[in-house]
Amino acid sequence: MMVRDIGVRDISVIEGISIGKVLSIPVKSHYRITAKCHHYVSLEVDEFRTYAGKKKNKVWLIYAYDSETGETVSFVWGK
């Protein structure tokens, strides 16, 4: 949902869970993405900065996706 520009608070309301839980899921995740194609005509890259747990823990989510198919090709999550 974050990739689709839905904010953390909106995800919390939609899923009925706390904001802390929403933020803890990507931090604890070991999910790996495998691209479906070997070549893409164009990719879009976007970033999302938030806090994980405490305001001192600023983290970034940077991701690349194919806008034609909506496929997330790659992402980096960290400081």
N, C-alpha and C positions, 0 to 999 in steps of 0.2 A: 504494500500500500504506500510506503514511503516513496517508492520509485514512481508512483502515479501522482505525486504531489499532494498526498493526503497527509496532514499534519499529525503529530504525535497525539495531541488532544482529541482530534477526530477519530483516530484509530482506537483510542481508549474508550470513547463513547460507543462507537460501532460494535466493538468486541465485548464491551462490558467488563473491562479489566482496568487496573490502575495504570497511570502514566509510567510509574516506575517499572512495572512489568513489561510494558511496551518497549521501554528503553533497554531493559536487561536482555531481551530476546536476541537482538543482533550481536550483543557483546558475547553471549555464551554460545552462539551458533557456530557450528563447524561445517556449514553448508558450502558446497563447491558448485560452481557453475561450469558447465561445459557448453561451448558454443556449438550451435547446430550447423553452421556453415563455416567454410574455410576462407571465404571472401565476402565482404560486405561492401556495397556501393557507398554507403555513408553511415556514420554512427554519430549519435549525439552523446555528449558527455555533460553530466550535471553533478552538482555537489550539494551536500546537506550537512550543516553543522548543528550539533545538539549537545546535550549533557547526558552522561551516563551515571546515574545515581546521584552524584553531588555536582555542584556548579564548578568545582575544581577539575572535574573530569570532562574536559571538552573533547569531543570526538568528531571525526568527519566521516561521512559516507560519500565516496566519489564513485560514480558508476557510469558505464557506457552502455547504450542500448540502441537497437535498430528501431527507428520510429515507424517503419513500414510494417513490421511484424509484431512490435511491442516486446521483442525478446531482449532480456538483459544479457549482455555479452560478457561483461566483467564488472567487478566492483572491488573497492578497497575500503576497509573499515578500520579506523585507528586514529592515533593522535596526530 
